[in-house]
Amino acid sequence: MSDEVPFVRIADVVKRFGDAPPALDHIAGEILGGRITGLVGPDGAGKTTLIRLMTGLMVPDEGKVEVLGFDTVANAADIQAAIGYMPQRFGLYEDLSVQENLNLYADLRGLPLGERTATFDELLEFTDLKRFTSRLAGKLSGGMKQKLGLACALLRKPRLLLLDEPGVGVDPISRRDLWKMVENLTKEGIGVVWSTAYLDEAEACDSVLLLNEGKLLFTGSPAELTARVADRVFKVSGIPHGRRQKLASYLDDDDVVDGVIQGEAIRLVMKPGTKPPTPEGHSSASGVATTTPRFEDAFIDMLGGGPGGRSKLAETQTPFPTDGERPVIEARGLTKRFGDFTAADAITFDIPRGQIFGLLGPNGAGKSTTFKMLCGLLKPTAGEGRVAGFDLRRDAAEARNRLGYMAQKFSLYGDLSVGQNLSFFAGVYGLAGARKRERIQLMTEIFGFARLLDMSAKDLPLGLKQRLALACAVLHEPEALFLDEPTSGVDPITRREFWTHINGLVEKGVTVLVTTHFMDEAEYCDRISLIYRGRSIALGSPDELKAQVASPDLPDPTMEDAFIALVQGSEEKEAA
């Protein structure tokens, strides 16, 4: 591979916007054909800026970018004719159908009329969108939108394909489908740049450029990076109860770099030269063993470790009693129909106080519909939902006052400042006077908003937007928290900080309902309901769901393996 001519050469590139620190700070690297190169890093790392420099849509302030032998400043049009580009935000027209979007992009790309029928058929077959040509793009699921975006980027077979975070908000099955499609393209010699904040996606790349705050931290194969934490990653197993407290205590140990919950186990990364963790002081833990390191382990280690196990938010939370009470959240036969379409069909479960319950499922499966019914945003067609004992049909206002809601997309008011959002939502949740001032001041201190109170919410980086959304959701100390894909797109450190707060709140008796496409986040749940085609097809703890799909060929399945196998098993039952 070293003898090949690179498709992209990046030489000492600097890009600035205003007086802020450089978005790209002396970046250098190469991208080869016939390979998937991961452009990896958290939100704000500089990934999108670097991709736009490759397209010729931006020019560097210093340094040089060459793409397919062309200089991006002098020959931008030549580059744009030879590449495919799929932007981060859905760049298609939502009020046009799938076919109409293809027609429009064929016009924009100058695809000859005589080639269109064959090209459309090939791409619709490739993306499995043939059945949906008349559906409006705005009505597609997240995964289907990404497939349509990919089809439009491939209308004229490019030599280089640039994909800016194609996996964001996409379920594991759709993500796996996208990966298969892209891997097939590399077999034809096409070079692919796959930008991502998901570090499990980085592991699937042939090589990576790892960015953080505009700086290049690493370039090479993923295996080279994970090798830095070899023999330092451990799994403490057999912790059926109290694993959140145990994780917090491990994270207080100076020898521990990072730690996460993995079902009834805890995964830890230790500092170099330290002893393995021991179950001492953790009497319910049954064993400690080394485990295979992940790209994320090495990245967190490179950044100096995670945020620790202490949550100031949880420390200020008034505890809720956990003994002898009815479930805090109840779903009894919840059903929602839209005309002839049943989005959710007789969904039933309950969540005791002080537990995390996960709703998982592919895009369009019905989990968001179920979620919205339970937090009072959508009226069920049939069935019953309760929060803190209040029926969502008869006592919707009382139920909503007992819950905090964090939406999938940033749902606060972008034109209001940080301080104005906090004040507005405090009022919405019935806080006033000294109590309102006290809670706003507390959120400001806990989440570090003091210097940001006058900044418009829309101008915050994604990680700070998510902190503000969480702060607004917990201002009134709710009994139940509804979290709809709360960490989509944020960096690993912010995700750990977020889950430290959630784990701490749950230990104080707060009850959490969460949807997520991160399968490692699903491991934090006490129980999970897997929703598919409007029905619950599996219900149990993460370890129970993984055990259902374990086999001699797959003795130790991941949560993603379980998700895909259970969905495929449901399809096979329906087809039988």
VOTORVEX-311152 format. One record per residue: z, y, x of N, C-alpha, C, O in turn; residue in three letters. Coordinates in steps of 0.2 Angstrom, whole numbers, plus 5000, padded with zeros to 4 digits. Last residue first. Layout:
! residues N
ZYXZYXZYXZYXALA...
//
This chain:
! residues 576
504249134789504349064787504249054780504248994778ALA504349274790503749244790503749174788503149144786ALA505749294790505349324785504649294784504449284779GLU506049224802506349204796505949224790505849194785LYS505449314811505149244811505449214804505049174801GLU506149434810505449434808505149354807504849344802GLU507349384815507349404808506649404806506449384800SER507049364828507249314824507249324817507049284813GLY506749494832506249444832506349384828505949364824GLN508049544831507549574827506949524827506649514821VAL508749464841508949464834508449494829508349464824LEU508049504853508049434850508249424843507949394839ALA508349634854507649614853507649544850507249534846ILE509749634855509449674850508749644849508549634843PHE509949544866510149534860509849564854509649534849ALA509349624877509049554875509349534868508849514864ASP510249734876509549744874509249674873508849674868GLU511449674881511349704874510649714871510549704866MET510849524890511149594889511149614882510849584878THR511449354892510949404889511349474889511949484889PRO511549234901511949294901511549354898511449404902ASP510649134899511349114899511749184898512349174895PRO509249094895509549164895510249154894510549174889LEU508948964895508449014898508749084899508549114904ASP509948914887509948894894509448934898509548944904PRO510549064878510249004878510248984886510349014890SER511149184867511249154873510849084873510949054868ALA511249244854510549234857510549204864510049194867VAL512649254851512149224846511449214849511149164847GLN513149324862513249254861512749224857512549164858ALA512849454858512549424864512649354864512149314866LYS513749464847512949474846512649444852512149404851LEU514949454853514749404848514049404847513649354846GLU514949564861514949504864514749444859514449404861ASP514949674851514449664856514349594859513849564860PRO515449594835515649634842515049624846514649584845SER514449604821514949574825515049624831514749674832GLY513049564811513649604811514149574816514349514815LEU511349574807511849544811512449594811512349654811ALA510549634798510349564800510849534804510749474806ILE510549734784510949724790510749644792510949604788SER508949814780509449764779509849754785509649764791ARG507849894783508349914777508849874776509349884772GLY507249834794506849844788507349854782507249814776ARG508849814801508149804802507749794795508049764791TYR510349844810509949864804509149854805508949874810ILE511749774815511049784817510649794811510549744807LEU513349844817512849814812512149834815511949884816SER514649804828514049834827513649804821513749744820ILE516349844834515849804830515149844830515149904830ARG516749934845517149874843516749824839516749764840ASP515649994857515849984850516249924849516249874853CYS515250004870515850034869516050024862516650034860TYR513949944870514449904873515149934871515649904871GLU513150044866513250004861513849954863514249934859ALA512850104879513350134874513550094869514150094867GLU511850014883512450014887513050054883513650034883ASP510850044875511149984874511849974878512249944876MET510450184867510650164873511050104872511650104869PHE510150224854509650184857509850164864509550124867HIS511450244841511250254848510650204850510550154847THR512650304830512050274831511750284838511950344840THR514350274825513850304830513250264829513250204828VAL515850324819515250284817514750324821514650384821LEU517650314822516950334824516350294822516450234822VAL519250374820518750324818518050354819517850404817THR520650414829520050434826519550384825519550334829VAL521850364836521750344829521150374825521050364819GLY521850394849522350434845522250414837522550454833LYS520850314854521550294855522050334851522650304850GLU519850394850519950334846520650304848520950274843VAL519950494859520050514852520150444848520650444844LEU519550424871520250454870520450464863520950454861GLY518250394868518750334869519450364868519850334865ASN517750524868517750484862518250424862518550414858ILE517950574881518250604875518250564869518750554866HIS517150474888517850484889518250514884518750494882THR515850504882516250444880516950444882517350404879TRP515650624889515650624882516050564879516450564875PHE515650584902516150634900516250634892516750634890GLU514550504902515150474904515750524901516250504898ARG513550594899513650544895514350514896514650494891ARG513650684911513750704904513950654899514350654895THR513150584920513850614921514050644914514650634912ILE511850554916512350504916513050534916513550504913PRO511150684905511250654911511750604911512250604906ASP510350664889510750694893510850654900510750594900VAL509450594880509150644884509650674889509450704894GLY510650574868509950564869509750614874509750674872SER511950564863511850584870511150574872510950564878THR512050544850512350604852512250614859512250674862PRO511550474838511150474844511450534848511050584850GLU512650544828511950514827511550524834511350584835ASP514250514823513850534829513150504829513150444830LEU515550564814514950534814514450564819514350624819PHE517250534814516750564818516150524817516050464818LEU518750554804518150514806517650554809517550614807ALA519750644804519950574804519350534806519450484810GLU519550804814519350754808519650684809519750664815PRO520050934819520350874820520250824814520650794811GLU519151044818519651034813520050964813520350944808HIS518251034829518751084828519251074823519851094825LEU517350934831518050914831518550974830519150964831VAL516050994830516250934826516950914826517250884821ALA516051084840516051104833516251054828516551064823CYS516051004851516651044850516651064843517251074840ALA514850934850515450894849516050944848516450924844LEU514051054852513951014846514550974844514850964839ALA514351084865514551134860514451094853514951104849LEU513950974872514650984872514851034866515351024863ARG512550984869512850924866513650934866514050914862GLN512251104876512151104869512551044866512851054861LYS512551054889512951104886512851104879513351124875LEU511450964891512050944891512650984888513050964885GLY510351054889510451004884511150984884511450974879LEU510751234892510451164894510651114889511151124886PRO510551364880510951314884510551254886510151234883LEU509851434871509651444878510051404883510051404889ASP510351424859509651394860509451394868509051354870LYS511451494858511551424859510851394861510851344864ALA511551634869511251604863511351534864511151504869SER513151684876512451664877512251624870512651594867MET514451724875513951774872513251744873512751784871ASP515151614881515251634874514751674871514651674865LEU515151574894514551564890514551584882514151584879LEU516351574900515751624903515151614899514651654900ARG517051474893517251544893516751594896516651654893ALA516851344890516351394887516551464889516151514887PHE517351214894517151264899516651314896516151334900GLY517951134885517251124887516951174892516351174893PHE519351174885519151104886518451094889518351064893ILE519251314882519551294888519351224890519151204895GLU518551314869518351354875518551324881518151324886THR519451234862518851204863518451244869518151214873MET520551334861520651264864519951234866519851204872LEU519951434854520251444861520251384865520151374871GLN519851374842519251394846519451404853519051394858ILE521151344839520651294840520051314844519851274848ARG521651474838521951424842521451374844521451354850GLU520951534827520951564834521151514839520851504845ARG521351454817520651454819520551484826520251454830LYS522751474816522451414817521751414820521551374824ARG522751614813522951594819522751524821522551504827ALA521351614802521951654805522051624811521651614816GLY520651454797520751524796521351554800521751514802ALA519551324793520051354797520051424797519551454796LEU518551254785519151284782519751304786520251314784GLY517351224791517851174790518551194788519051154788TYR516751344791516551294787517051244786517051214780VAL517551414801517651434794517351384789517651374784GLY517151334812517851334811517951354803518351324800ALA515751374812515951304810516751294809516951254805PHE515851504816515551494810515851424808516051414802PHE516551504829516851534823516551514817516951504812SER515551424836516251404835516551434829516951404826LEU514451514835514451454832515151424831515251394826ASN514951624842514851634835514751564831514951554826GLN515051574855515651594851515551604844515951584840GLY513651554857514151494858514751514854515051474850VAL512751654846512951634852513451574852513551554846SER511251604835511951624836512251614843511951564846LEU510051544836510051624837510751644837510851704838ASP510351414834510151434840510151504841510251534847GLY511651334826511251394825511051424832511451454835TYR511551154828511851214827511351274827510751264827LEU510951034830510951064823511351124822511451144817SER509950944840510350994841510351034834509851064832PHE509750784832509450844836509950894835510350904830LYS510850704826510350674831510050734835510050734842GLN512450794824511750774822511350744828511450764834ALA514050754821513550784826512950754825512850694826MET515350794810514650774811514350804816514250864817TYR516950744805516550784809515850754810515850694811GLY517850734789517450704794517150754799517050814796LEU518550784779518950734783518550704789518750674793ARG517750854772518250894775518650844780518950874785ASN516950764765516650794771517150834775517050844781ARG517850724755517650674760517450714766517550694772ALA517950834747518550814751518350764756518650764762GLU516550834743516850894747517450874751517550894756ALA516450714736516050734742516350784746516350774752ALA516950634726517450674729517050694736517350694741ASP516050554720516450594715516850644719516950704717ARG515250504730514950524724515350574721515150634719ARG516150454740515650504742515250534736514950584736LEU517850444737517250424735516650474737516750534735ASP519050434750518750484745518050454744517650444749PHE519650364760519850354754519450394748519550374742GLY518950404772519650424771519950414764520350454761ALA517550384763517750414769518450434768518650474764VAL516450274755517050304755517250324762517050294767ARG515050224744515350244751515950284751516050324746GLY514250104735514750154735514950164743514950114747GLU512750074725513250064730513750114730513650164727GLY511150164724511650114722512150104727512050124733ALA510550274730510350254724510750204720510850204714THR511650404738511350334737511050324730511350344725PRO511150554744511450524738511250454738510650444737LYS511550624760511050584756511450554750511850514751LEU512650674766512050714766511450684762510950714761LEU513850594767513750644761513150684762513050734757GLY513950504777514250574778514050624773514150684774CYS513350394771514050394773514350454775514950464774LEU511950434771512350424765513050424766513450444761MET511750444785511750504781512050494774512350544771LYS511750304788512250354791512250414787512850444786PHE510650254781511350234780511850284782512350294779THR509650324787509750334780510450314778510850344774THR509750274800509950354799510050364792510450404790SER509450144798510050164801510250234799510850254798LYS508150104795508550124789509250144792509750154787GLY507150094804507450034801507850044795508050004791ALA506550194811506250174805506550124801506350104796GLY506750114827506550174823506250154817505850114816ASN507849974826507250004828507150074824507450084819PRO509649984827509049964824508450004827508550054830GLY511450004824510849994829510249974825510349944819LEU512950084823512350064819511750064823511550114826LEU514550034828513850054829513350034824513349974822GLY516150104828515750054824515050084825514850144825PHE517750104835517050134835516550074832516550014834ILE519350134827518850094830518150124830518050174827GLN520450194820520450194827519950144830520150104835GLY520450114805520650164809520650154816520850094818ARG519050004801519750014802519850084806519450104810PRO517650004792517850024799518550044798518750094795ILE516549894783517049934783517349944791517249904795ASP514949864775515449854781515949904780515949944775PHE513349834768514049834767514449824774514249774778THR511849884760512249884767512949884765513249924761ILE510749864751511449834750511849834757512049774759ALA509549934760509649884755510349844755510449804760ASP508650074763509250044765509449994759509450014753ALA507350104758507550124765508150084768508250074774ALA506150044749506850034750507050044757506950004761THR504950124740505150104746505850104747506250154745PHE504450174728504450104729504750074735504850014736ASP505550314729505050284726505050204726505550174724GLY506650274740506250324740505550304736505150274739PHE508350204739507550204738507250264737507550314735ARG509750144746509350204745508550184744508350154749LYS511350074745510650064744510250134743510550174739THR512749994749512450054749511650044749511450004754LEU513749894747513149884744512749944744512349964739GLY514949994753514949934748514249934745514149974740ARG515750054767515050044764515049984759515149934762ALA517050154773516850094769516150104766515950154763GLU518150214784517450224782517250154779517350104782ILE519550174785519350244785518650254782518550304779VAL520350044776519850064781519650144780519750164774PRO522050074773521450044771520950074776521050114780ARG523450034784523050084780522350044778522150004782GLU524449974793524449964786524050014781524150014776GLY524450094806524650034803524650034796524750084792ASP524050214813523550154813523850094809523450044809THR524150394811524450324810523950264809523450274806PRO523350494823523350474816523750404816523650364820PHE523950624834523850554832523850544825524150574821PRO523050774837523650744834523550674832523050664829THR522450804854522250774847522950754844523350714847GLN522550834867522750884862522750864855522950894850THR521950724873522650744874522950794869523550794868GLU520650734870521050684867521850694867522250684863ALA520250844878520150844871520650794867520950814862LEU520450794891520950854888520850854881521350874877LYS520450644896520050684891520650734889521050714885SER520150544911520550594907520250634902519750664904ARG519450474920519550444913520050484909520250464903GLY517950544928518650524928518750494921518350504916GLY516550574930517050634928517750604927518250654926PRO515950484944515950504937516550554936516850574941GLY515250514961515750484956515650514949515450574948GLY514350564969515050574971515550544966516150554966GLY513050544968513350614965514050624967514350674965LEU512950414972512650464976512950534974512950584978MET513550354961513950344968513650404972514050434976ASP512650374952513250404951513650404957514050454959ILE511550294958511550364956512150404956512250454958PHE512150164958511950194964511850274963512050314968ALA512250144944512850134948512750174955513150214957ASP510850154940511350204938512050204942512250254943GLU510350034945510150094948510650154946510750194950PHE511649914948511149944944510950014947511350034951ARG512149754955512149824955511549854951511049824951PRO512849614948512249644951512249714950512349744944THR514649594953514049584948513449624951513549664955THR516149504958515549554959514949544954514949484951THR517549484947516949464951516449514952516349564948ALA519049444940518649504943518149464948518249424952VAL519949404925519549384931519149444934519049494930GLY520649434914520749364916520349354923520449304926SER521849554908521149544911521249474914521749454918ALA523049584903522649544899521949524902521549484899SER523749654913523949584912523449544908523349484908SER523549764923523049754917523149674915522649634916HIS524349764933524449814929524049814923524049854918GLY523049684942523749704942523849764937523449814938GLU521749644943522049644936522749664936523049674931PRO520949744955521349684953521649694946521649754944THR519449784964519949794959520349734957520049674958PRO519249754982519049744975519549764970520149764972PRO519649884993519749814991519449814984519449864980LYS518449995002519049984998519049904996518549874996THR517250025008517750005012518449995009518949985012GLY516650134996516450095002517150085006517550125007PRO517350124980517150164986517050114991517350064992LYS516650034966517150044971516950084976516350084978MET516250024949515950034956516550064960516850114959VAL516549914936516749964940516349964947516149914949LEU516649874919516149874925516349924929516449984927ARG517549764909517449834912517049824918517249784922ILE517349674893517449684900517349754902517149794898ALA516949654881517649644882517749644889518249614892GLU515649774883515949724878516749714879517049764879GLY515949864895515449814894515649764890515849704892GLN516350034900516549974896515949924895515349954894ILE516350084917516050094910516350024906516449974910VAL516650194931516750134927516550144920516550204917GLY516650244948516350244942516550184938516750134941ASP517450234960516950284959516750294952516650354950VAL519050204964518550194959518050254959518250304957VAL520050244972519650204975519050184970518550154972ASP520950324964520550354969519950314972519450334975ASP521150284947521250264954520750294959520150294957ASP520750324935521250374938521350344946521750384950ASP519950224931519650284933520150334936519850384940LEU520950134927520550114932520250184935520250194941TYR521450204915521850194921521550174927521650204933SER520250194907520550264909521050254915520950294919ALA520150054905519650094909519950164911519750184917LEU521350034898521250004904520750044909520850054915LYS521050104886521650124890521550094897521650134902GLN519950024882519850094883520450124888520350164892ARG520449894880520049904886519949984887519750004893ARG521349844871521549894875521149914881521349944886GLY520749674871521149724867521349784873521449764878HIS520049574878519949584871520249644868519949674863PRO519549554892519949614890519849624883519549674881ILE518749474902519249454897519749504895520349494896GLY518349544918518249514912518849494908519449494911SER517749664928518349644926518349614919518249654914VAL516449664939516549654932517249624931517449574933LYS515949784952516349724950516349724942516349774939PHE515049834966515049834959515449774956515249714958VAL514849814979515449864977515449874970515849914967ARG513849734983514549714984515049764983515649744984ASP512749884984512849804984513549784987513849814991ALA512550014985513149994981513249914981513649894977VAL511350024991511850064994512550044991513050054993ARG510349954984510649914989511249954992511649924995ALA509850044975510350004972510749964978511349944977THR508850094983509350134981509950094979510550104981LEU507949994985508250024991508850064989509350064993GLU507549964972507949914975508349944982508849924983ALA506650064969507350064966507850014969508450034970PRO505850134984505950084978506650084975507050104979SER505850314986505750244988505750194982505650214976GLY506850454988506150424987506050364990506250344995THR508150564983507950494986507150484984506950504978PHE508350694979508950654982508650594986508950564991LEU507650844979507450774979508050734983508150754989LEU508350974967508250944974508050864974508250834969LYS508451014954507951044958507851014965507351034969GLY509550944950509651014951509151044955509251084960GLU508850794956509450824953509550894955509550914961ASN507750664957507850734957508550744954508750714949LEU506950534964507550544961507750624962507850644968LEU505450454962505750514965506350534961506250544955LEU505150274965505450334961505550394966505650384972VAL504150134962504450174966504750234962504450244956SER503950054951503750024957504050064963504350044968ASP505250044938504650074941504550044948504950004951CYS506349984932505749954931505149984934504549954934ALA507350074935507350014939506649974938506549934942GLU507150184926506950194934506950124937506550114942ALA507650134915506950134915506750144923506250114925GLU508950154917508750084917507950074917507750034919ASP509150284917509150254923508950184923508750154928LEU508250404908508550334907508550304914508050284916TYR507550514910508250524912508650454911509250454912ALA505850514917506450484913507150504915507250514921THR504150504919504750544919505250514915505150494909SER502950414927503450404921504050444922504450424926TRP501350414932502050444933502450444926502150474921VAL500150294937500650324931501250354934501550324939VAL498450264941499150284943499550314937499250354934GLY497450124937497750194935498350204938498850164938ILE497049994940497050044945497250114944497350164948GLY497249914930496549934931496549994936496050024937GLU498549894930498149834933497449854934497049824937LYS499050004924499150004931498649944934498449944940THR498949964911498550014913498550014921497950024924LEU499949874909499249844909498749894912498249874914ASN501049954910500949904915500249884915499949864920GLU500850024898500750054904500650014910500250024914VAL501149914888500549954888500349984895499849984897MET502449884892501949834893501249864893500849854897LYS503150004889503149984896502549934897502249934902TRP502950004875502650054879502650034886502150044889LEU503749894872503049894870502649944874502149934877ASP505049944876504749884879503949874878503649864882ARG505150044866505150054873504850004877504450014882ARG505249974854504650014856504550034863504050044866SER506449904857505849864856505249914857504749884860ILE507450004858507249964864506549924863506249914868PRO506750164851507250104851506950054857506450064859ASP506750334858506350274856506850204856507150204861VAL507350444863507350434856507050374853506950364847GLY506150444877506750474874506750464866506250474863VAL505150384884505550344880506150374877506550344874GLY504350484890504050444884504550404880504450384874PRO504450594899505050564895504750534889504950554884GLU502850624901503450664902504050634897503950654891ASP501650544911502050534904502750574905503150554910LEU500050554916500750584917501050584911500850614906LEU498950454925499250464918499950494919500350464923LEU497350454933498150474933498350484927498150534923LEU496150434928496350404934497050404935497350364939ARG495950394910496150444916496250394922496350334922PRO494750374898495150334903495350374909494850394913LYS494950474885494550464891494950434896495350464899ARG496150444878495450444875494850444880494350404879LEU497450434882496950384885496250394882495850344884LEU498150524875498150544882497650494885497350514891ALA498150464862497750524863497650544871497150574872CYS498950354865498250344863497850404864497350404867ALA500150424867499850384873499150374871498750384876LEU500450474854500350514860499950484866499550514869GLY500550344848500050394846499850444851499350454853LEU501750304854501150264855500550304853500050304856LYS502650404849502450404856501850364858501450374862GLN502650374836502350444838502150434845501650464848LYS503250254836502550254834502250324836501650324838MET504550284839504150244844503450244842502950244847GLY504950374828504950394835504450354840504050384844GLY503850344814504450334818504350364825503850374827SER502850464805502850404810503550404813503950454813LEU502650574798502950524795503050464799503350414797LYS501850664806502550674805502950624801503550634802GLY500550604805500950594811501650614810502150574813ALA500250514790500350574793500750564799501250524799LEU499150374789499850404789499850464793499650474798ARG497950314791497950364786498650394786498750444782SER498250214801497750274803497750324798497650384799THR499050104802499350164800498850224801499150284802PHE498549984807498749984800498950054797499150064791ARG498350014820497750004816497950014808497550034804LYS499250024830499250074825498650074820498650114816LEU499349954843499649924836499649974831500149974827ASP498850004854499450034852499750004846500250024843THR497649924855498149924861498849954859499349924861PHE497049954843497249884844497749884850498249854849GLU496850094845497250074839497450004840498049984838LEU495950084857496650114857497050094851497650084852LEU494850014851495149984857495950014857496349984859GLU494450104841494650034839495050004845495549964844ASP494150214848494650214843494950144842495550134842PHE493050164856493650194859494250194855494750174856THR492050134846492350084850492950104854493450064854ALA491950264840492150204836492450154841492950124839THR491550354851492150354848492350294844492950274844ARG490350354858490850314861491450304857491950274858GLU489550444851489250374851489850324854489750264853GLY490150564853490150534847489950464847490250424843LEU491050584869490450584865490450544859490850494858PRO492450684870492250614870491550614866491550634860LEU493150804873492350804874492150734874491650714878GLY494450834871494250794877493550784878493350764884ARG494350884858494650924864494450894870494350934875LEU493850774851493450844851493650884858493250904861ASP494850694852494250674855493750734856493450734861ALA495850764846495950754853495250734856495150744862TYR495350744832495450814835495450804843495150844847LEU495350604831494750644830494750714834494350734837ASN496750584832496250554837495650594837495350604842LEU497150654821497450674827496950644833496750684837ASN496550574811496350644811496650674818496250714821GLU497250454812496550454813496350534814495850544819GLN498550494808498450464815497750474816497550494822VAL498450654800498550584800498450564807498150594812SER499350814802498750774802498850704802499450684805LEU500550874803500250874796499550844796499150844791ASP500850864816501250814812500950814805501050774801GLU499850844830499950884824500250844818499950794816TYR500750814846500250804841500350854835500850884834LEU501750814855501250874856500650864851500150894851GLY503450804856502850774852502350824852502350874848PHE503850844873503950854865503350834862502750834865ARG503250814885503950784883504050794876504250744872GLN501550764885502050804886502750784883502750734879PRO500450674893500850664887501450704888501950684892MET498850674900499550704900499850694893499550714888TYR497650604912497950604905498650634905499050614910GLY496350674922497050654921497150644913496850674909ILE495150744924495250674927495950644925496050584927ALA495150874920494650824917494750754919494450714916ALA496150924927496350914920495750874917495950834912GLN495550934940496150894939496250874931496350814930ILE494651034937494350964939494950914938494850864936ASP495451144934494951114929494751044931494751004926ALA496051174946496451144940496051114935496251064932ALA495751204960495351164956495751134950495651074948ASN496751294966495951314966495551264961495051294959ALA497951234963497851304962497151324961496851354957VAL497851104966498051124959497951194958497851214952THR496551034975497151074975497251104968496851124965ASP496050854974495950924972496650964973497150944971PHE496450724976496050764981495850834980495650874984GLY497250694966496550664966496150694971495450704970LEU498050834969498050784964497250754964496850794963VAL499250924979498550894978498550834973498950794974GLU500251064980500151004977499350984976498951024974VAL501251154992500551134990500551064986500951024988LYS502251294995502051234996501351214993501051264990GLY502951404983502851394990502551314990502651284985GLU502651414969502851474973502751464980502551514984ASP501351324961501951324965502051394968501551424970PRO500851344944500651344952501351354955501751384953VAL500451254929500851294933500651294941500351244943MET499451164926499751214921500151264924500251324921LEU499151064934498851134936499051184930498751244930GLY499850954934499250964929498851024930498351034928THR500850964943500350914944499750924940499150914942MET501651054937501251074943500751024944500151054947LEU502150974927501651034925501351064931500751084931ARG502950894934502350864931501850924929501250914930ILE503950984938503450954943502850924940502350924943LEU504451024926504151074930503651044935503151064936THR505050904922504450934918504150984922503550984922THR506050884932505550834931504950864928504350864930LYS507150954935506550984938505950944936505350954939GLY508350934929508350914936507650944939507650954945ALA508550954916508651014920508550994928508651044932GLY509250794913509050854910509150914915509650924917ASP509250694928509450714922509150774919508650804922PRO507850584934508350634935508650654928508250644923GLY506350534941506950514938507450574939507550594945VAL504850474939505150544941505750544937505750554931LEU504150324945504650354941504850424944505050434950GLY502650264945503050304949503550334945503350374940THR501750114945502150164940502650194945503050164948ILE500150094952500850084952501150134947500850184945ARG498750134954498950064952499650044952499849984953GLY499050254967498650224961498950154960499150124965GLY500550344972499950304973499650274966499950274961LEU501150494977501150454971500450414972499950444973ILE502350574988501750544987501750494981502250464979GLU503250724992503250654991502550634989502050684989GLY504550854992503950824995503950754993504450714992ALA505251014988505050944986504450914990503950954990ILE505951134988505651104994505551024993505850984997HIS506651134974506851164980506551124986506951074988ASP506351184958506151144963506251174969506051224971LEU507051294952506951234948506651174952506851114951ALA508151384962507451354961507451294957507951254957PRO509351484952509151444958508551404957508351394951PRO508651634944509051574944508951534951508351544954ALA507851744943508351744948508851684948509251674953ASP506351674938506751724938507251724944507051704949GLY506051524943505951554937506551614937507151594936PHE505151434956505751474954505551504947504951524946ARG504751304966504651334960505251374958505751344957LYS504051234981504651274978504351304972503851334972VAL503651094991503551134985504151164982504651134982VAL503151015002503651065003503651114997503551174998ASP501950934994502050955001502551025001502251074999ALA501350794987501750854985502050874992502450834995ILE499850714982500250734988500650794986500350844984ARG499250584972499650644972499950654979500350614981VAL498650464976498350504971498650574970498350624968PHE498450424993498850444988498450484982498050524984PRO497550294999497550364999497950384993497850364987VAL498350155007498050185002498050265002498550295005GLU499250105017498550125019498150155014497650185015ASP500350065010500450125014499750145017499650205019SER500049945004500050005000500050065004499750115002MET
//
